[in-house]
């Protein structure tokens, strides 16, 4: 299935900029040099002067001037968000072209949600009805409920965390409602701690969940909590918390919320839906493609995914790693595994040497210390041959080998 053609929310925003798919708009903006001039980013100047935009209804007088002014306003807001998250950082962050688009699309969405929701809903449905029959019938029309969530399908390493921080500031600016609670929901404690440290760097008020929720939380403070600690019944024990503790209008940020076994994913999705019944959610994932094979899920996320920078786009833009698929006979897998591990080990060592020798160049281009990652599907459990154990065995054998 060609999932991209069903991403109607994303396509609506692409159409505003005169494009039918991501590749062309990404290609154009990639050619624009990062930076600012005369108070505007080069991205905004390019969009205004070279691409043309259609951000308003046709009956507005002097539509060209209107669109220019509104793009300038959005751009200045985006620059302000960046200044805010850079206040406490030694190494200042600048948005890449694809990150700028993700933030710009969100800026337009929140502005329309806050200031002309019903017109916006009508425009979305007018757009859906202009699409091919199969897409119309699969996705259906937008309802008010569909405007309670937007999602970002972005590859690992493309800056989802940065986008999340700016989304927080965007929500605070537009305030479509006053949230009673703000939650960042993560898959595990490790990611919770990582998000906590990153939010602190951006100056966003936040705290990690603890068993006793202290009173007197700060204004717009983000509570970072694992999805596994949220329960819907009274049988939860230990560090679990019933979702009734978060009554009212909630602002929810969800990082990789669908990670887990199929039964767990359904339970977690139900909990998230409960939490945003009266509120709003931002979702972020590199792997939405793995869950969009069922029609009901496809329908939900086709109306929610506002920006698509999945691995295909990430790779085609030159950010992904080159790879080869090697088919090995079962009888030779063990021998090949050791050879491949040794080759990877030497390659990683070479990268570390270059990084240590060229630290100045690495710092200039914002290149982090090389990281060696092993990807597996099994960790532990009854009768499971753990991928982690296999890797540890390979490392042990390499350390003990008499080279």
SULKAHU-V803547 format. One record per residue. RES is the residue in three letters. SS is DSSP state (a for helix, b for strand, c for the rest). PHI is phi in whole degrees, 0 to 359 (NA if undefined). OMEGA is omega in degrees with one decimal (* if undefined). Layout:
# SULKAHU-V803547
res & ss & phi & omega
RES & SS & PHI & OMEGA
RES & SS & PHI & OMEGA
This chain:
# SULKAHU-V803547
res & ss & phi & omega
UNK & c & NA & 174.8
UNK & c & 277 & -173.7
UNK & a & 297 & -173.7
UNK & a & 303 & -176.2
UNK & a & 290 & 178.8
UNK & a & 267 & -177.3
UNK & c & 281 & -168.6
UNK & a & 290 & 178.7
UNK & a & 294 & 177.6
UNK & a & 300 & -178.2
UNK & a & 291 & 176.1
UNK & a & 301 & -178.8
UNK & a & 289 & 175.5
UNK & a & 298 & -179.1
UNK & a & 297 & 177.3
UNK & a & 301 & -179.2
UNK & c & 255 & 172.6
UNK & c & 78 & -179.0
UNK & c & 236 & 177.9
UNK & c & 258 & 178.5
UNK & c & 216 & -174.8
UNK & a & 295 & -167.1
UNK & a & 303 & -175.8
UNK & a & 295 & -178.6
UNK & a & 295 & 176.6
UNK & a & 298 & -179.1
UNK & a & 297 & 179.8
UNK & a & 296 & -176.7
UNK & a & 290 & 178.9
UNK & a & 299 & -178.5
UNK & c & 282 & -177.8
UNK & c & 272 & 179.4
UNK & c & 290 & 177.4
UNK & c & 294 & 177.9
UNK & c & 137 & -178.9
UNK & b & 230 & 175.0
UNK & b & 205 & 179.8
UNK & c & 54 & 174.6
UNK & c & 84 & 179.7
UNK & b & 239 & 173.1
UNK & b & 289 & 177.0
UNK & a & 297 & 177.8
UNK & a & 297 & -179.7
UNK & a & 295 & 179.2
UNK & a & 301 & 179.4
UNK & a & 296 & -178.7
UNK & a & 299 & -179.3
UNK & a & 288 & -170.9
UNK & a & 272 & -171.4
UNK & a & 255 & -172.4
UNK & a & 263 & -173.0
UNK & c & 77 & -179.2
UNK & c & 224 & 176.3
UNK & c & 224 & -174.8
UNK & c & 256 & -176.5
UNK & c & 219 & 176.7
UNK & c & 285 & -174.1
UNK & c & 293 & -175.5
UNK & c & 275 & 176.4
UNK & c & 285 & 179.9
UNK & c & 292 & 179.4
UNK & c & 53 & -174.2
UNK & a & 298 & -179.2
UNK & a & 297 & 179.0
UNK & a & 294 & 179.2
UNK & a & 301 & -177.9
UNK & a & 294 & 177.9
UNK & a & 298 & -178.4
UNK & a & 296 & -176.7
UNK & a & 286 & 175.1
UNK & a & 296 & 177.9
UNK & a & 298 & 179.2
UNK & a & 295 & 178.0
UNK & a & 300 & -177.0
UNK & a & 295 & 179.4
UNK & a & 293 & 175.0
UNK & a & 299 & -178.8
UNK & a & 298 & 177.3
UNK & a & 297 & 178.7
UNK & a & 294 & 177.2
UNK & a & 299 & 179.9
UNK & a & 296 & 177.5
UNK & a & 300 & -178.5
UNK & a & 296 & -176.6
UNK & a & 282 & 179.0
UNK & a & 266 & -175.5
UNK & c & 307 & -175.9
UNK & c & 261 & -176.5
UNK & c & 258 & 174.5
UNK & c & 286 & 177.7
UNK & c & 264 & -174.0
UNK & c & 286 & -179.7
UNK & c & 267 & 172.6
UNK & c & 235 & -177.9
UNK & c & 279 & 168.6
UNK & c & 286 & -176.8
UNK & a & 302 & -178.9
UNK & a & 287 & 176.0
UNK & a & 292 & 177.8
UNK & a & 299 & 179.5
UNK & a & 298 & 179.5
UNK & a & 301 & -179.3
UNK & a & 289 & 179.8
UNK & a & 296 & 177.4
UNK & a & 302 & 179.9
UNK & a & 294 & 178.8
UNK & a & 300 & 179.2
UNK & a & 295 & -178.9
UNK & a & 301 & -175.7
UNK & a & 292 & 176.8
UNK & a & 298 & -178.9
UNK & a & 288 & 178.2
UNK & a & 298 & -176.6
UNK & a & 282 & -166.7
UNK & a & 257 & 176.8
UNK & c & 203 & -173.7
UNK & a & 301 & -173.6
UNK & a & 289 & 173.9
UNK & a & 296 & 178.9
UNK & a & 301 & 179.3
UNK & a & 299 & 177.8
UNK & a & 296 & 179.0
UNK & a & 295 & 178.6
UNK & a & 299 & -178.8
UNK & a & 289 & 174.2
UNK & a & 298 & 179.1
UNK & a & 293 & -180.0
UNK & a & 302 & -178.4
UNK & c & 290 & 177.4
UNK & c & 270 & -176.3
UNK & c & 274 & -178.6
UNK & c & 296 & -171.3
UNK & a & 304 & -176.4
UNK & a & 298 & 178.9
UNK & a & 293 & 179.6
UNK & a & 303 & -176.2
UNK & a & 289 & -179.6
UNK & a & 286 & -172.8
UNK & a & 272 & -177.5
UNK & c & 78 & -178.2
UNK & c & 279 & 176.4
UNK & c & 283 & 170.3
UNK & c & 239 & 178.1
UNK & a & 302 & 179.6
UNK & a & 299 & -177.5
UNK & a & 289 & 179.8
UNK & a & 267 & -179.0
UNK & a & 265 & -177.8
UNK & b & 208 & 167.0
UNK & b & 231 & -174.6
UNK & b & 230 & -178.9
UNK & b & 239 & 178.0
UNK & b & 265 & -172.2
UNK & b & 226 & -176.4
UNK & c & 298 & 173.8
UNK & c & 301 & -178.7
UNK & c & 96 & -177.5
UNK & c & 266 & 173.5
UNK & c & 96 & 179.0
UNK & a & 299 & -179.2
UNK & a & 296 & 176.8
UNK & a & 298 & 178.4
UNK & a & 300 & 179.2
UNK & a & 301 & -178.8
UNK & a & 297 & 178.2
UNK & a & 291 & 176.0
UNK & a & 302 & 176.9
UNK & a & 301 & -179.2
UNK & a & 292 & 177.0
UNK & a & 297 & 178.5
UNK & a & 298 & 179.9
UNK & a & 299 & -179.1
UNK & a & 285 & -174.1
UNK & a & 276 & 178.5
UNK & c & 44 & 175.0
UNK & c & 300 & 170.8
UNK & c & 200 & 177.9
UNK & c & 268 & -175.5
UNK & c & 286 & 173.4
UNK & c & 279 & 178.2
UNK & b & 216 & 173.6
UNK & b & 235 & -176.9
UNK & b & 239 & 165.8
UNK & b & 249 & -175.2
UNK & b & 259 & -177.3
UNK & b & 239 & 179.3
UNK & c & 284 & -175.0
UNK & c & 202 & -176.4
UNK & a & 296 & 179.9
UNK & a & 302 & 178.4
UNK & a & 291 & 176.9
UNK & a & 300 & -179.9
UNK & a & 296 & 179.2
UNK & a & 296 & 178.0
UNK & a & 296 & 179.3
UNK & a & 301 & -178.9
UNK & a & 296 & -178.8
UNK & a & 291 & 178.5
UNK & a & 294 & 176.5
UNK & a & 300 & 178.8
UNK & a & 298 & -178.9
UNK & c & 273 & 178.1
UNK & c & 75 & 179.8
UNK & c & 270 & 179.8
UNK & c & 297 & -176.0
UNK & b & 202 & 174.0
UNK & b & 206 & 176.7
UNK & b & 277 & 178.3
UNK & c & 293 & 170.8
UNK & c & 229 & -172.4
UNK & c & 302 & 179.2
UNK & c & 257 & 178.3
UNK & c & 291 & -177.3
UNK & c & 287 & 178.1
UNK & c & 277 & 177.3
UNK & c & 73 & 179.1
UNK & c & 295 & -178.0
UNK & c & 284 & 177.9
UNK & c & 298 & 177.4
UNK & c & 54 & 176.9
UNK & c & 279 & -178.4
UNK & b & 265 & 174.0
UNK & b & 266 & -177.9
UNK & b & 262 & -173.0
UNK & b & 216 & 178.3
UNK & b & 280 & 178.9
UNK & a & 300 & -179.0
UNK & a & 291 & -178.7
UNK & a & 265 & 178.5
UNK & b & 264 & -179.4
UNK & b & 228 & -178.5
UNK & c & 247 & 178.4
UNK & c & 231 & -173.5
UNK & c & 275 & -178.2
UNK & c & 278 & 179.0
UNK & c & 297 & -178.0
UNK & c & 233 & 175.2
UNK & c & 65 & -173.1
UNK & c & 265 & 178.1
UNK & c & 287 & 178.5
UNK & b & 222 & -179.7
UNK & b & 287 & -176.2
UNK & a & 294 & 176.6
UNK & a & 294 & 176.2
UNK & a & 294 & -178.0
UNK & a & 243 & 178.5
UNK & c & 285 & 176.5
UNK & c & 98 & -178.8
UNK & c & 268 & -176.6
UNK & b & 252 & 168.3
UNK & b & 257 & -173.1
UNK & b & 239 & 170.0
UNK & b & 248 & -175.5
UNK & b & 238 & 178.5
UNK & b & 257 & 178.2
UNK & c & 48 & -175.2
UNK & c & 291 & -177.3
UNK & c & 262 & -180.0
UNK & c & 289 & 179.7
UNK & c & 140 & 177.5
UNK & c & 288 & -175.8
UNK & a & 305 & -179.2
UNK & a & 295 & 178.9
UNK & a & 293 & -177.8
UNK & a & 300 & 179.0
UNK & a & 295 & 179.0
UNK & a & 295 & -179.3
UNK & a & 294 & 178.8
UNK & a & 298 & 178.8
UNK & a & 296 & 178.7
UNK & a & 296 & 179.4
UNK & a & 298 & 179.5
UNK & a & 299 & 177.9
UNK & a & 298 & -175.9
UNK & a & 292 & -176.9
UNK & c & 253 & 179.5
UNK & c & 307 & -179.0
UNK & c & 247 & -173.1
UNK & c & 234 & -174.0
UNK & b & 207 & -179.7
UNK & b & 227 & 166.8
UNK & b & 250 & 177.2
UNK & b & 241 & -177.2
UNK & b & 224 & 178.4
UNK & b & 201 & 173.1
UNK & c & 267 & -168.4
UNK & c & 232 & 176.8
UNK & a & 302 & -178.0
UNK & a & 302 & -178.2
UNK & a & 281 & -177.3
UNK & c & 244 & -174.8
UNK & c & 267 & -179.2
UNK & c & 274 & 177.6
UNK & c & 257 & -170.6
UNK & a & 298 & -178.1
UNK & a & 293 & 178.7
UNK & a & 287 & 177.2
UNK & a & 301 & -179.9
UNK & a & 299 & -179.5
UNK & a & 296 & -173.5
UNK & a & 276 & 173.2
UNK & a & 299 & 179.6
UNK & c & 267 & -175.7
UNK & c & 245 & -176.6
UNK & b & 287 & -176.4
UNK & b & 273 & -178.4
UNK & b & 218 & -178.9
UNK & b & 245 & 170.2
UNK & b & 230 & -179.8
UNK & c & 294 & -169.3
UNK & a & 302 & 179.9
UNK & a & 303 & 179.9
UNK & a & 291 & 177.7
UNK & a & 303 & -178.3
UNK & a & 290 & -178.8
UNK & a & 296 & 177.1
UNK & c & 276 & 174.3
UNK & c & 91 & -177.8
UNK & c & 264 & -177.0
UNK & c & 280 & 177.3
UNK & c & 273 & 171.4
UNK & c & 292 & -178.3
UNK & c & 213 & 176.3
UNK & c & 230 & 174.8
UNK & c & 256 & -177.6
UNK & c & 244 & 177.9
UNK & c & 264 & -175.7
UNK & c & 242 & 175.3
UNK & c & 295 & -177.2
UNK & a & 307 & -176.4
UNK & a & 292 & -176.5
UNK & a & 247 & -175.3
UNK & a & 299 & -177.0
UNK & a & 300 & 179.5
UNK & a & 296 & -178.6
UNK & a & 294 & -179.3
UNK & a & 301 & -180.0
UNK & a & 294 & 179.2
UNK & a & 296 & -179.8
UNK & a & 296 & 179.0
UNK & a & 298 & -179.7
UNK & a & 298 & 179.4
UNK & a & 297 & 178.5
UNK & a & 294 & 179.3
UNK & a & 298 & 179.7
UNK & a & 294 & 179.3
UNK & a & 296 & 179.2
UNK & a & 295 & 178.7
UNK & a & 298 & 178.9
UNK & a & 297 & 177.9
UNK & a & 298 & 178.5
UNK & a & 296 & 179.1
UNK & a & 298 & -179.8
UNK & a & 297 & 179.8
UNK & a & 299 & -179.3
UNK & a & 294 & -177.6
UNK & a & 282 & -174.6
UNK & c & 240 & -176.1
UNK & a & 300 & -179.7
UNK & a & 297 & 179.2
UNK & a & 293 & 179.4
UNK & a & 299 & -179.8
UNK & a & 294 & -179.6
UNK & a & 298 & -177.6
UNK & c & 259 & 176.0
UNK & c & 59 & -179.9
UNK & c & 263 & -179.4
UNK & c & 279 & 176.6
UNK & c & 300 & -179.2
UNK & c & 306 & -178.4
UNK & c & 233 & 179.5
UNK & c & 253 & -175.1
UNK & c & 242 & 173.0
UNK & c & 251 & -179.3
UNK & c & 251 & 179.7
UNK & c & 223 & -178.5
UNK & c & 239 & -178.8
UNK & c & 233 & 179.5
UNK & c & 244 & -179.1
UNK & c & 201 & 178.8
UNK & c & 137 & -177.2
UNK & c & 296 & 176.2
UNK & c & 61 & 178.1
UNK & c & 254 & 175.8
UNK & c & 273 & -168.5
UNK & c & 294 & 174.3
UNK & a & 294 & 179.8
UNK & a & 297 & 179.0
UNK & a & 297 & 178.6
UNK & a & 300 & -179.7
UNK & a & 294 & 178.2
UNK & a & 299 & 176.8
UNK & a & 297 & 179.3
UNK & a & 295 & 178.2
UNK & a & 295 & 179.2
UNK & a & 300 & -179.3
UNK & a & 297 & 179.4
UNK & a & 292 & 179.8
UNK & a & 291 & -177.4
UNK & a & 272 & -176.9
UNK & c & 289 & 176.7
UNK & c & 273 & -175.2
UNK & c & 290 & *
